[in-house]
Amino acid sequence: MKAYKIKGVFLMGKVWQPFSKEVIGNDENEAVERLLSTIGSRHGVKRRMIKIKEVKELGNEEIQDAMVKYMIEKVGE
């Protein structure tokens, strides 16, 4: 598993909300899929209303989200 930081915007009502989220995945596509699923379920947003602007793979020292860091370390054991 690798950590990714994904940035973009999603349409909330009539306003485009920016977001930056750290997620884990085996590859970039899986990480994006997890993000789309998470934002869709938490905010009730359709996938077509989510625009991804940047996907960046993170090194272990760059991870800031405690849960992502924990998951990466747990899988590494």
C-alpha positions as CSV (number, residue, x, y, z in Angstrom):
1,M,0.0,0.0,0.0
2,K,1.1,3.5,-0.8
3,A,-0.1,6.9,0.5
4,Y,-1.4,9.6,-1.9
5,K,-2.5,13.2,-1.4
6,I,-5.4,14.1,-3.7
7,K,-6.5,17.7,-4.3
8,G,-9.5,18.9,-6.1
9,V,-13.0,20.5,-5.8
10,F,-16.5,19.2,-5.4
11,L,-19.9,20.9,-6.0
12,M,-21.7,21.5,-2.7
13,G,-25.0,23.2,-3.5
14,K,-24.0,26.0,-5.8
15,V,-20.4,26.4,-4.4
16,W,-17.3,24.5,-5.5
17,Q,-15.6,23.3,-2.3
18,P,-11.8,22.7,-2.4
19,F,-10.4,19.7,-0.7
20,S,-7.1,18.0,0.0
21,K,-7.2,14.4,1.4
22,E,-4.6,11.8,2.1
23,V,-5.7,8.2,1.2
24,I,-4.1,4.8,0.8
25,G,-4.2,2.5,-2.2
26,N,-2.2,-0.1,-4.1
27,D,-2.0,2.4,-7.0
28,E,-3.2,5.8,-8.0
29,N,-6.5,4.5,-9.5
30,E,-7.4,2.7,-6.3
31,A,-6.6,5.8,-4.2
32,V,-8.8,8.0,-6.4
33,E,-11.6,5.4,-6.2
34,R,-11.4,5.4,-2.4
35,L,-11.6,9.2,-2.4
36,L,-14.6,9.4,-4.7
37,S,-16.4,6.8,-2.5
38,T,-15.5,8.7,0.7
39,I,-16.6,12.2,-0.5
40,G,-19.7,10.8,-2.2
41,S,-20.9,9.0,1.0
42,R,-20.0,11.8,3.5
43,H,-21.3,14.7,1.5
44,G,-23.9,13.1,-0.8
45,V,-22.1,14.2,-3.9
46,K,-22.3,12.4,-7.3
47,R,-19.0,11.4,-8.8
48,R,-19.5,13.6,-11.8
49,M,-19.5,16.6,-9.3
50,I,-16.0,15.8,-8.0
51,K,-13.1,17.2,-10.0
52,I,-9.6,15.8,-9.2
53,K,-6.8,18.4,-9.9
54,E,-3.7,16.6,-8.5
55,V,-2.7,13.2,-7.3
56,K,0.7,12.9,-5.6
57,E,2.4,9.9,-4.0
58,L,3.7,10.6,-0.5
59,G,6.8,9.3,1.2
60,N,6.5,8.1,4.8
61,E,7.9,11.4,6.1
62,E,5.4,13.5,4.2
63,I,2.2,11.8,5.6
64,Q,0.3,14.0,8.0
65,D,-2.9,12.1,8.5
66,A,-2.4,9.9,11.6
67,M,-4.8,7.2,10.3
68,V,-3.0,7.0,6.9
69,K,0.4,6.8,8.7
70,Y,-0.9,4.0,11.0
71,M,-2.3,2.0,8.0
72,I,1.0,2.3,6.0
73,E,3.0,1.2,9.0
74,K,0.6,-1.7,9.8
75,V,0.7,-3.0,6.3
76,G,4.5,-2.8,6.3
77,E,4.9,-5.3,9.2
